[in-house]
C-alpha cells in the first residue's frame, strides 16, 4: 500500500511522537511511505510562526527525509490538474495538494484531519 503522509504525520512519525495513533504508526511501519515536497514547502513557510513544527525545516528535511528511506513526491502537472477539479471543501492549500497527490498516485493519506475524507480520498488515522 502506498502511503502519503500529511505534514504533521511526517514530523510526528520521524520524531517518534505520541501524537500518532496506533493505526497510523502501524501503517507507516509497514507501507511504502511517500512524503510530498509540499510538506517541505509548508514547513518552510510556517517556520517563524508560533507553534511551528520544525524551527529549521531545510536542515531537518535534508537529514531525516531526503537522507532517510522516504520517497519524496514532487508536485507534477497531473497533481495540479486534479487540484483544479477538487471541490472547495477545505481551505488549507497544503492539505488540498496532498489530497490531489493522493488521488492521482492512488495513495492512502495518513492524516489526523478527518475532514479531508469529504474528498473521497482514502484516509487512515
NORZIMO-V162876 format. One record per pair of residues at least 4 apart in sequence whose C-alpha atoms are under 7 Angstrom apart, sorted by the first residue. I is the first residue (numbers start at 0). J is the second residue. D is the distance in whole Angstrom. If there is no record, write none. Layout:
i=I j=J d=D
i=I j=J d=D
This chain:
i=0 j=30 d=5
i=0 j=31 d=6
i=1 j=30 d=6
i=1 j=31 d=5
i=1 j=32 d=6
i=1 j=106 d=5
i=1 j=107 d=6
i=2 j=30 d=6
i=2 j=31 d=6
i=2 j=32 d=5
i=2 j=33 d=6
i=2 j=106 d=5
i=2 j=107 d=5
i=2 j=108 d=6
i=2 j=109 d=7
i=3 j=32 d=6
i=3 j=33 d=5
i=3 j=34 d=6
i=3 j=101 d=7
i=3 j=106 d=6
i=3 j=107 d=6
i=3 j=108 d=5
i=3 j=109 d=6
i=4 j=8 d=6
i=4 j=9 d=6
i=4 j=33 d=7
i=4 j=34 d=6
i=4 j=108 d=6
i=4 j=109 d=5
i=4 j=110 d=7
i=5 j=9 d=6
i=5 j=38 d=7
i=5 j=97 d=7
i=5 j=108 d=7
i=5 j=109 d=6
i=5 j=110 d=6
i=6 j=10 d=6
i=6 j=38 d=5
i=7 j=11 d=6
i=8 j=12 d=6
i=8 j=109 d=7
i=8 j=110 d=6
i=9 j=13 d=6
i=10 j=14 d=6
i=11 j=15 d=6
i=11 j=16 d=5
i=11 j=18 d=7
i=11 j=19 d=6
i=12 j=16 d=6
i=19 j=23 d=6
i=19 j=24 d=6
i=20 j=24 d=6
i=20 j=124 d=6
i=21 j=25 d=6
i=22 j=26 d=6
i=22 j=124 d=6
i=23 j=27 d=6
i=23 j=109 d=7
i=23 j=123 d=6
i=23 j=124 d=5
i=24 j=28 d=6
i=25 j=29 d=6
i=26 j=30 d=6
i=27 j=32 d=6
i=32 j=69 d=6
i=32 j=70 d=7
i=33 j=69 d=6
i=33 j=70 d=5
i=33 j=71 d=6
i=33 j=72 d=6
i=34 j=69 d=7
i=34 j=70 d=6
i=34 j=71 d=5
i=34 j=72 d=6
i=35 j=71 d=6
i=35 j=72 d=5
i=35 j=73 d=6
i=36 j=40 d=6
i=36 j=71 d=6
i=36 j=72 d=6
i=36 j=73 d=5
i=36 j=74 d=7
i=37 j=41 d=6
i=37 j=93 d=6
i=38 j=42 d=6
i=39 j=43 d=6
i=39 j=56 d=7
i=39 j=60 d=7
i=40 j=44 d=6
i=41 j=45 d=6
i=41 j=93 d=7
i=42 j=46 d=6
i=42 j=53 d=7
i=42 j=56 d=6
i=43 j=56 d=6
i=45 j=51 d=6
i=46 j=51 d=5
i=46 j=53 d=6
i=46 j=54 d=5
i=46 j=55 d=7
i=47 j=51 d=7
i=55 j=59 d=6
i=56 j=60 d=6
i=57 j=61 d=6
i=58 j=62 d=6
i=59 j=63 d=6
i=60 j=64 d=5
i=60 j=65 d=6
i=61 j=65 d=5
i=61 j=66 d=6
i=62 j=66 d=5
i=63 j=67 d=5
i=64 j=69 d=6
i=65 j=69 d=7
i=74 j=78 d=6
i=75 j=79 d=7
i=76 j=80 d=6
i=77 j=81 d=6
i=78 j=82 d=6
i=78 j=99 d=6
i=78 j=100 d=5
i=78 j=103 d=6
i=79 j=83 d=6
i=80 j=84 d=7
i=81 j=85 d=7
i=81 j=99 d=5
i=82 j=95 d=7
i=82 j=96 d=6
i=82 j=99 d=5
i=89 j=95 d=7
i=91 j=95 d=6
i=92 j=96 d=6
i=93 j=97 d=6
i=94 j=98 d=6
i=95 j=99 d=6
i=96 j=100 d=6
i=97 j=101 d=6
i=98 j=102 d=6
i=98 j=120 d=7
i=99 j=103 d=6
i=100 j=104 d=6
i=101 j=105 d=6
i=101 j=106 d=5
i=101 j=107 d=6
i=101 j=108 d=6
i=102 j=106 d=7
i=102 j=120 d=6
i=107 j=121 d=5
i=107 j=122 d=6
i=108 j=121 d=6
i=108 j=122 d=5
i=108 j=123 d=6
i=109 j=122 d=6
i=109 j=123 d=5
i=109 j=124 d=6
i=110 j=122 d=7
i=110 j=123 d=6
i=110 j=124 d=6
i=111 j=124 d=6
i=116 j=120 d=6
i=116 j=121 d=7
i=116 j=122 d=6
